[in-house]
């Protein structure tokens, strides 16, 4: 068997026809500056080819559903194993996905609760026992005399199919009627059911009227129905159209509540048999939020305190004004009083109405005047009613601005129906278990005591649950809860969850390709992750890791350094070998930083800031422990702490959302806190994250930074364009006029291929140049608009050097390290780090007010040490102009250059949420309780 993977002639994206030899069954790290071609080699060449060969081996029928992959641009690859990619882009955004469902632990929990759970009555909490036929008869006879009832046998419950055999058997057995999906049918007629939908079918066994002498007949009928339906009987009260479910399985005699036999689907919030009927298992509902209707209680109604759609037009002769004046007159308040000074009763009437009490409404319009008497429904009720009734998507979106996700009123956010939540194992229900952190859940499973018989049933299930929880702990996710929504996980967390799932599968001989698994991990947890990766390797797998983390590189068996630069300047193998060999390779930037020949310097002095503070009082979102935190303004502040300590809750959920609502007028609801002081020193808040700068190939760095408008104006001002009568719109590929209409300015045409992947071919008319011939004839300095968009930032700088407006924007793109990016490069092809730097460049090119606060969440994601160096210089520039930068970060190179550190912890999850220490990096390094300080100390020595 080959002991190496040979890649010959890789040319995907910017790779320069390179040959690479990677050892098998080893931990191999691919590194290099951002944009050098690491991902092109790992994912778009090696993984894509492994995937393609696997799919090719399947039948053409199976390929129809999988979609075939294109062959990457490479001569050949030998020694390839089946490849599994664990990247960061595959986080499920489905609101039904949780950590428990993604890791499949929840499937085992459902099985455990169904097999060894103790059911209780959801009403009185008493333990539920099975019912006998006699108990069922007694309860039915207790109904009022002369009540008409039907005795039904539920033979099909929630199963797909046409079920013709069921009807046939019932007919042969002498039954006359059935009830299918709530409708009664005569068995002599043809009953057609949709075979793709789930159905409920009950056979009508008998129809009776409650009176004294029916006990014998009732008993016979109930026994027959119970026999047909496996112990379950439904009594339908005809006049009320109400069903009572009786079960020989489980029921509470005191409350008359029966539940069916415990099955795993009863504990699934993605199944109608287990999900809470009110919220259908989502745990939350979109409800009108009073905080979003009146975001600023300092204002009066006349000053526009109420911002809800339809109620915000208080000025002038509007219907809302008429209602508010009538309310003020009846309930004795003034419209120019700030909302915070209005009584609770008045605010309640404004939001929830007069509860049927009529107002005297006076109107005076052009068409006439008069008086009406009408009740006021309240702003919240009005918005909910309009939201239900409207047919317009635009109106629905506008009303959603005043709504937020609130816990479901019935299940309280627990997602399951009451009957399912009343089943316990070890005295807790399944939801309680899912809200424990992984560490606590493991401790609970270890200590769980069951009867010998139940232990025999649960033994194998518990073994699987323990193993999977252990894997989550081994990749540094011990602070997560199983109920945490998958959509709220960071890229690094979701990647490590998938890594834990892979360890659980115990495969060998597989090629795992990972994309920066250390993202979002504190140094303390990094060691656990490295142990996990070594364990996967020792099972007999090959790990190919795209990574910039120094610890991972030092642990690797083999490193490949791609470079030397980014984009067109990259794509070559600079060095390959062990960490020691990389350090000794001249020309390797990675080697320079690993060996310490190059390093990011520690600032000689720390800024004291402007002397003003931004203070969060009583932060209590998620696991924050009602803490007070001070951010010195005019400084570069780093918020640090182990994973799960509450950094994102503090900065993203409270600080950003509150300031965005107050300063930027965004409609966001901040996390729980008492107050934020010092907002008056700021004019706006900007979140520079790694989300794409645009979702379509039409968006590019030139359009995002505003460069494209200037370039179009420049082309429109040329003599040639003026002669032809072209304005700047002529040079846009988004509107009719100058663009090629054959491809509508895309430059590519999408050809749909049934069981082959869709292919994109250059447009035959414009040859991929996006514009029509006449537009391309207009030139500036010998280049047309398409050729200008094809330039890299580096090439465009000398070309536009005499045009300060364009040159300055290009210069900021160059300074943030994007010299290799084309001006017209589709935003969908930019990495997260590159998108973030385009946003940074856009901010740098704006005129600074010195009163802006910038929020960055782990900006070093995807960045090589050389790029981190550039990023720090850019952030320091923003602070030099008087602005405040707040960064959530684990990268010690960034932390050591900060002016001020806020360290949260001491642990993650329930063990976190406190401020461990604050101060300069030197002060934090001396703090004995801080994990960050311990690792920072080495960097400052």
N, C-alpha and C positions, 0 to 999 in steps of 0.2 A: 504493500500500500504506500502511496506517496506520503512523504512526511512534510511536504510543503504545498502551499497554494501558489501556483504560478500565474501571474497576470501579465499578458504580453500585449504591448501596443494599446494602452488605454488612452482614448482621446475624447472622452465624454466632457462636455463643457470646456473648461480651460486646461484640461490635462494635456501635456505635450508628448503624446505617443510614448508613455513611460512603461517600463517593465518593472514589476515588483515581485519579490519572493517573500511570502509570509509563512513562518513555521506553523504547523498544525498542532492542535492540542496545547496551545500556549495562550498566554494573555498578551495580546498585541495592541499597542497604542498607536493610533494615527494622530499626529499633531502637526502644527504649523500655524502661521498667522491666519486670521479670519479671511475667508475668501480665497485661500491658496489652492483649494481643490480637494480637501480631505473628504468632505461629504460626497463629492463627485466620485471619488475612488471607492469609498466604503458603501454608500447606499445606491448610487446611480450606476455603478459598474458591477461590483462584486455581488451585492444583494440582489440587484435587478436580474443579473444573469442566473443566480441560484434559483430565484423565484420563477424565472421564465422557463428554465429547464424542467422544474417540477411541474409547472402547469402544462408544458408541452407533452408530458408523459401521460396526461389524462385524456379521456375520450373527448371528441369534439362537442358532444352533448354537455359534458361537465364544463368545458371551456366557455360555452355560451353564457354560463352564469358567473364565471370568474373574470371574464375579460382577459384577453391575452396581452402580454407585455411585449413591448418592442425590444429588439435585441440592442443592448448597449453598444456604443461605438468602441469596440475592443477587438483585437485579432483573435485571441482565445484565452480561456482561463482553464487551467488544469487543477485537479485535486480539490474540487469544490464539493462541500457537503451541503445537505439541505440547509437553507439559511432562514433564520428567524430574526426579524428586525425589531428592536425595542427602541423606538424613537419617542420624541416628545409631542408629536403633533396628533397623537391618536387618543387624546383624552375625550371620553364620551361627554357630550353636552346634554344628553338626555336627562330630564329631571327625575326619571325613575331609576337612574343608575346610582348606586351607592358603593362605598368601599367594600361592603359585604357582598353585594351582587357581583362586582367586578372580580373579586378574588374567589368567588364561589363558596366562601365560608357560609354565606346566608343559606345556601341550598342545604348544607349539612345541619344548620341550626333549625331549619324548617322540619327536617326529618326528625331531629332530636325531640323537638317540642311535640310533634305529632305522635311519636312512638312512646315517649315516657312522660309526657306532660300530664299534669293534674288539672282537669277542667273545673272552673268555678262559675257560679252564677254571675253574669255581668252586672246584675242589679244589686243583689244583696251580698255577693262575695262568698256565699256558702259553697262548699265543695259539691259538685254535681254527681249524682248517681244515675244509673239506668232506670227507666220507667217500665213497669209491668203493664200488661193489657188491662188489669183491674184499675190501676191508677189512671190510665187514659180514659176508661169508661166513666169513672167518677167525675173527672174534670169536664167531660162533654155533657154529662147529665146535669152538671151545675149551671149550664147555660139557661137563660130565661125560657119559660115554657112557651111553646108555639114558635120557637126559633126554627127557621128552615135551614137545614144543613145538607152538604154533600160530603160524602166520604171518598177521598181521593187517594190513589196509590201512585206516588211519584216514581215511575219506572225509568225515566230518563231525566238526568239533571246536568244541564250545561255540557251537552255533547253534540258535535257536528254530525250531519248526515240527514238523509231523507226519512229514515226510521220506518220504512214501509212494513218491515217484518213485525215491528211492535204493534202497529195497527192491525195487521193480519191476525196475529196471535190473539189480540184482545177480542177481535170479531169472532174468531173460532171458539174462544172460551165463553162466549155468550154475553159479552159486555156490549152496551148500546152506545155509550158516549165516551169521549176522551176530551181532556183540556190540553191544548198545545199552545205554549207561550201565552197563557192567560185567556185564550179564546176557546169556547166550547164548540166541538164538532160532533156530528152524528157519524158513527162508524160506517153507515151505509154510503155516505158521500165520499168523493175522492179528496184526500187531504194532501196538499202539496207543500213541502217544506224546502227551504233553500239549503242545499247540502253543505254549503260553505259557512253557514252560520251555526252558532250554538243554540240548542233548543232545550226547553223543559217540557216534558210530556207526563200528564197524570191520567190514569184510567179512573173513570167515575164508577166506583164499586156500588154505591147505594145513595139514595136521596131520602131523607127523613125529616120529620117535624118532631121537635123535642116534646115528649109527654111521658107520663108515668110508665106505661107498659111497653116501652121499646127497648129495655135493657138487653133482652136476649138477642133480638135482631141486630142491635147496635154492636154487641160483642162479636157476633158472627162476622159482621161486615168489617169491623176493625181488624179482626184476626186475618181475614182474607186479604185486606189491603196491606197489612203488615207483611204477610207472606209474599205478596207480589213485589213489594218494594224494599225487601230486606230490612224490615224492622222500623220503617218510617211511615207515618200516616199523616195526611193533611186533611184537616176538617175545614171546609169552606162554608162560612156563614153567608148565605145567599143574599139577604137583605142589605148587609153592610159591605158585601164583596171583600170580606176580610178572611185571611187564611190563618189557621193556628197549626203549627208544626208540632207533632208529637213524635217521640222517638223511643224505641225500646232500648236505645243506646244511652243517651245522656239527657237529663232534664232536671230542673229545679222545681219541686212541687210547690214551694211557697209562692214563687213569683209566676209560675206557669210558663217558664221559659225553657224551651228544649234547644239543644244544639246537636248537630249531626256528629257522626263519628269523626274523630280527629284525623285529618289528612294533611299532608304537606301543603296542599294548595290553600288551606285555611290560613296559613301564615305568610302567604305571598301577597304583597301589596300591588302586584302586577296582574292579579287574577280577581275577577269579580267576586269569587267566593271568600276571599280574604280581605280585599281592599275596603277601606271605609267608604260607604256609599256616597257620602257628602262630597268628599274631595277626590274620589276615585283612586285613592292610594297615593296621591301626590303629597299629602301632608300639609298643603298650603292652598289658599285660594286668593285670587286677585280681588282685593277689597279696596273700597275708597279709603284713603288715609287722611285723616284730619290734618296731620302735620304737613302734608303736601298741598292741602287746600289753603291753609293759613301758615305759610312758612315763616313769616316775620311778624311776630305778635306785637312788635313795637309800633307798627303802623295802625292807623285807624281804617275803618271800612272805606271812607271817602278817599284815603290816600292809596287805596289799592291793596289792602291786606289780603283780600280774597282773590286768589289767582285762578280759581277753577273755571273751566271753559263754560261760557254762557253767563257767569256771575261776576266776571272781571270788568265788565263795561259799565262801571258805576257813574262815570261822567256822562252827562247828556241825558236824553229822555228815553232811557231804556226800561225794559220790563223789570230787570233786576233792581234798578233804582226805585221803581214803584213798590216792589215788595219790601225792600230795606226800609223805606220811609214808613210804610204801614207797620212793620215790625217795631221800629223805633217808637212810633206813636203809641202802640198798644202796650209794649213792655217797658216803656219809660227809660230809654237809653239814647245817647247821642251818637250820630254817625261819625263824628270827628273825635270820638274817644278811642285811644289805642286799645286794640283787642285784649291786651294783657290786663287792662283795667276793667273790662266788662265782667259781669258776674258769670259764674259757671252756668247758671240757669239760662242766661241770654245766649251764651256760646252754644249750649246744647240745642236751643230752639233754632239758631242759625243753621246748625249742622244737621239736626234730625227732625226739624219741623215742629208745628204747633199741635201735633197729635190730634188732629181733627177740629181744633178750635178755629173759627173763621176770622179772617182779617178784613178790615174795611180798606179796599184798594181804590184809590182815586186816580183816574187817568185824564189827561188833557192833551189830545192829539189834534193834528190838522183835520182828521176825519170826524172829530167830535170829542165830547168829554162825558164823563159819567162816573158812577160808583159801582164797584163789584164787591160781593162778599164771598170770599174763598179761603179755604184752609191752605197753609203753606207746608209743602212736603219735606222741606229741609234740603240743604245743598247735597249732602251725602246720598240721601235717598233719590234725589233728582238725577244725580250722575249715574247711580247704579241702574235706575230705570232706563235712562237714555242709552246706556251701554248695552242693556239687554235687547232693547227694541231697535237700535239703529241697524241699517243694512250697509252703511258706508264704512269701508276700512279706514279711510282717512279720519272720520269722526271717532271711530273706535280708538285709533292711535292717540288722538288728541285727548280723549277722556282717560286713557291709560296713564297719562302724565300725572293724574291725581290719584292713581291707585298704586298699591304696593302689595307684595306677597305677605299675607298674614297667616298665622297658623290656623288650621281648619277648626271651626268652633266645636265640631263633634268629637274628633279624635285628638285634638290638641297637638296636631303635628306628628302623631305617632303612626299615621298611614293605614293602620289596620282597623277592622271592625271590632266592636266591643267584645264579641264572643271570643275572638282570637286572642285579644289582650288579657282575657280572664283565665288563660291557661298558663300554669306556672311550672317551671323546673327549678328545683332548689329555691323555692319561694320567690322567684322573680319571673316576670313575663319576658317575651322575646325582645320587645322594644327596649326594656331596661338593660338587657344584656348588650344590645347593639349600641347603646349610649355610653357603655364603658370604654375606656381607652384599651388599646391592645394589651398593655401590661396588666391592667385590672381584670380584663376578660380571661387572660391566661391563668391568673391566680384563682379566679372563680372556678374555672374548669378543673384545675388541679385539686381544689378542695371539695368539689361536688360530691355529696353523699347520696346514694340511691339505694333502694331495696335490692337484695341479691338478684331478683328476677329482672328488675329494670336495668340493673348494671350489666347483666348479660346481653340485653338488647342494645344498650347504649355504648358498649365498649368500643366497637369499631368506629362508630360515629365520632365519639370523643377523641379517639386517636387522630382522626383526620383533622378535626377542629384544632387540636393542640399543635399539630405539625404546621398547619397553615398560619396560625397566629404566631408561631415561632419564627416562620420565614419572614413575616412582616416586621417582627422585632429585629431580625438579623440584618435588614436593610435600612435600619434607622427610622422606622415608622411607628415606633412604640407609642407615640402620642396620639395617633389617629383613632377615631371611633369608627365602628362598622356602619353607623348610620350616616356618616359624612357623605354629602352629595358628591359624586365623581366630578361634576362640573366645577366644583370649588377647589379642586386640587391644582397645585402648580405643575408645570411640565415635568420637573424633576421627581415630584412625588408620584405622579401617575406612571412615570417610567419605572420607578423602583417597585411600585405595586406589581407591574407586569413582570419585573425581574423576579419578585418573590413567587409569583404564580409559576414561572418557568422552573424555579428550583423545585417546586412542588411536583412538577411532572417528571423529574429525575431522568430526563433523556440523556443519551450520550451520543457522541459522534455528530453533534450539530454545530453549525457555525452561527454564533450569536453576534449580531452587530448592534452595538449600543451607541447612543448619541449623548455624550456628556452626562452620564448618570449621576455625577457628583453635584449637579446644579441644586441649589437650595439646601445643601447639606452643610451643617457646621463641621468644623475640623474634627470635633470629638466623635461625630457619627460616621465620618469618612472611613475610619479604620474598620468599622463593622461592614461597610459596603465593600471594601477591598477584600475582606475575609470571604464575603459571599461570592464575589467574582472568582476568587481563587478556588473556592469549593466547586463552582460550576466547571472550572477548568480541570480540576482534579477528577471530576466524574468522567472525563474523556471528551470534553468539548473544546472548540476553538473560540476564543473571545476576541472580537475585533472592536476596539473601543475608540471612538473619536473623542479626544479629551485634551484639556489644557491644564488640568490640575497636576501640580508638581508631585504630590504624594503618589498619585496613580502612576505617573511616569516612572517614578523611582521603583515602584513595585512590579512594573511590567517586565515580561521576559524579553520583549523585543519592541523597539520603537521605530516608526517610519516618520521622518520629518519631511513634510511637503512644503515647497516654497519656491524661491526665496521671498517673493512678495505676494500680493493679492491680485485676483483677476488675471489680466493679461500677463502680469509679472510673475505669476505663480505657475503651478502645474508641473513642477520638476521634483524628483526625489533628491533632497539635499543631503540627507544622511539616513542610514538604517543600521540598527544594531542595538546593543544594550544601552542603558542610560549613560554608563561610563563612556562608551564609544561615541555617543551623540555629543557629550560634553567636550570631547577632544576633537570634534570635527570643525575645522575653521569654516566660517561662512554660515553656520547653522545658528539662526537667531534663538531657536529653542535651547540649543547647547549653551549659548551665551548666558541666558537667564538661569538655566539649571545649574551651571557651574559658578554663577555669581559674578561672571565677568561684567555682565550688565545687570543693573538692578534699579528698581523704582526708588528714588531717594526719599528719605523722611524729611518733611519740611523743617527748615531751621527754626521757624517760629510759628506758633498757632495763632490764628485770628481770635480776638476777644469778641468780635461782633459789634453790632451797633449799640449794644447796651439794652436793647429792647427784647422782651421775651414774648413767645407765644406759648400759652399754658393750657394744657388739657386737664380739666378737673374731673375726677371721679370716672375714669375710663373703665367700663365694665362689660364691653362687648366680648362674646365667646368666653375665653378663659381669663380675661383681664380682671384683676382683683380690686376694682374700684381705686385705681392708682391715679396720682397726679404726676404729670410729666411736663417738663419745661424744655422748649426748643429755643435756643438763643438765635435771634434773627441776625442776618448778615454773616452767617457761618456755613461751613460745610459740615453737616451733622450726619453721623452714621448711626442707624438703629441696628443693634446686633443681638445675638442670643441664639441658643440652640434651636433646631427645627421644632416648630410648634409652640414656641414660648410666648407668642402673641404679637409678633412684630407687624404682620400684615393687618391684624385686627386693629392695632393702634394707628398705623399710618394710613392704610388704604380705606378701612371701614369707617374710622372716626375722623381723623384729621382731613383726609382728602374730601370725603363726602360732605362734611360740614362746611368746609371752606368753599367747595365748589358750589354748594347751594347758596351760601351767603355772598360770595364775591363774584362768582361767574353766573349766578342765577340759574344754576343747573337744577333739574328736578330730581334730586337724590335724597335718600333718607339715611342719615348718619347712624352709625352704631351707637349703642347705649353709652351715654356719658352725661355729666351734670352740666358742664359749660366749657366754652373755649374763650380764653381772655387774650386780648392783644391783637384781635383781627384788624383793628383800625390802622395798624402799621403796614398792612398789605393791600395791594390793589387787585391781584389775581393769583390763582393757583394753576399750575400746569403739570399734568401727569405725563411723563415721557416713558411710555411702556414699550414692550416689544411686539405689540400687535401690528399686523400689516398696515402699511400706509394707504392701501387701497385693496379692494377685493377683486378687481378685474384687471386684465392686461392693459387696459387703456390708461390706468393710473401709473405714474412713473415719478422718479425723483424730481424731474423738471416741473411736472404739474403740481406736486405737493409743496415744493419750496416757493412756488410762484415764479420760478425762472421762465417757465413756458410762456406766461403772459408777456414778459419783457421781450422774449425772443420773437414772439409773434408780432408784437408792436414794432420791433426793429425791422422785420421783413416787410411789414405793411408800409414802413416809412421809406423804403428804397424807391429809387426813381422808377424802376421797372414796374413795381406794384402800383404806384400812383398812376402811371400811364394806363395800366389795365383796369384801374378803378377797384383794386382789391383792398379790403380792410383787414383788420387782424383776425376776424372770424374765418377768413378764407384759409388761414394757416392752421386751423384746428381740425383734428381728425375725428372729432366727436359730433360735428354738425355738417349738414349738407352744404355743398358749395365747393370747397377745395379738396375734400377727401375723395378717395376712390370709392365709387358707389357699389362696385362689384363685391367688395369685401366690407363695405361700410366703415372703412378706415382701420380695420383690424390688421390688415396685411396678410392674414392667414384665413383659410377656409377650412371649416370642420367637416370632414367626411365621415359619416357614421358607417361603421363596418359591423355587421351583426355579431358573429362570435369572435371577431378580432377587435382590438382596441380602436377607438375613434382615432383617426389620424388627421393631423393638421398639415395642409399643403399650402405653400406660398400662393397668393392670389395670382392668377395668370395675367390679369390686366395690368396691375401695378407692380408685379414681381416682388411683392412683399414690402413696397415702399409707402403704403398707406395713402398716398396723395395722388390726384390725377395729374396728367402730363403738364397742363397749363400752370398748375401751382408749382410744380418742380422746376419750371423754367425760370422762376424768380430766384435770383442768387444774391448772397451777401458775401463779399470777399471770395467769390468763386465757388461757394458752397450753397446747396439748396437746403430747405428746411429738414428733409429726411437725413441728409449727411450731417447736419448739425446735431440732430438727436442721436445719431450713431457715435458721436464723439464721446470719449471718456472725459471725466472732469479734468484730468491732467492735460489732455489735448486741447480742451476748450479754454483753459486759463490764458495761454498766450493769444489765442484767437480773439478773445473778447477783452484784451487788456486795456483798450482805450474806452471801454464802456463801464464806468464805475458801478452802476446799479447791478449789472449782470456779473461783473468781475467779483464784487464783494460776496455775492451769494455763492459763487463757485469756490471762492477762497475758503469760506466756512466749511463747505463740503470737503475740500482738500484737507483742512485742518483736523477734521474729525476722522481722517483716515479712509476716506472713500474716493481716493484719487482714481481708482480703477473702474468705478461704476460708470456705465454709459448714462447720458442724460435721459435717454428715452427707454431705459431698461424697464420692462414690465415689473410692477411692484410685487407681483406674485412670485417672481424669481429671487427676491431679496430675502436674506435670512432675518431672523428676529433681531439679531445684533445690528445688522445693517439698517433695518427699518428704524431702529431706535436712534441710530446716529444721524439718519436723514432728519428725524424730528429735532434732534439736538442742534443740527446745523441751521434748521429753519428758525429756531429760537435765538441762536447766536446772531443771525443776520438781522433780527428785529432791533429797533431802538430800545435800549434798556431803560426801565423806569427806576430800577434799583429797589422796587418794592414787590417783586414777584417771588413766589415760593415754588420751587420745582420739586416734584416727587419722582423718585426713580426706584423701581423694585428690582433688585438684582441686575443692574445694568451690565455686569461683566459676563452674563450668560453668553456663551459662544465666542468669547474673546480670548485671544492669546495674550501672554504677558506684555508683548510689545504693543498690542492694541489697548490693553488696560492702561498702559503708560500714557497713551494718547488721550484716552477717555478722561483720565484724572486731570490732565492739563486743561481739557475743555471745561470740565466741571469747575475747576479752580477759577477759570476765566469768568464764568457766570457769577461766581461769588465775589470776584474782584470788583465787579460793577455794582456791588451793594445788595445783590439778590441773596436768597437763602436756598440752599440745596439740602434736601433730606433724602438719604439713600438707605434702603434696606439692603444689607450686604453681609456675605460670609467671607468674601475674598480679603485676606489679611493685608494685601498690598493697598487696597482702597481704604481699609479701616485705619491703617497706620498713617495715612495722609490726611485724615479727617481733623477738623478743629475740635469737634466735640463728639463724644460717644454716649449713646443711651443703651445700656446693656440690659435686656430683659431675660427673665428665667425664673429660678435657676435651671429648671428642667423644661420639658415640653408637655403639652396637654394640661392635665390637672395639676401637675407639679410646677407649672409656669405661671405667667401673668403678673409677676412682681417686677419692680425695677431693682436689679441687682446692684448696679452702680452707674454713676454718670461722671463725666469729666473728660479731660484730654486723654489721648491714647496712653500717655505715660502714667496718668493716674489710674486708669482702668487696669493697666498691666500689673499694678501693685495690689489689686483687689484679690484677696485669697479665695473669695466665693465665686469669682467669675471664670467660667470655662474660656470665654473669649480672651480674658486677661492673661490666662495661662499660656495660650498659643501666641498672643500678641507680644508677650515678653521676649520670646525668641527673636521676633522680627526687629525689635527695637534695640537689641543688644549689639 
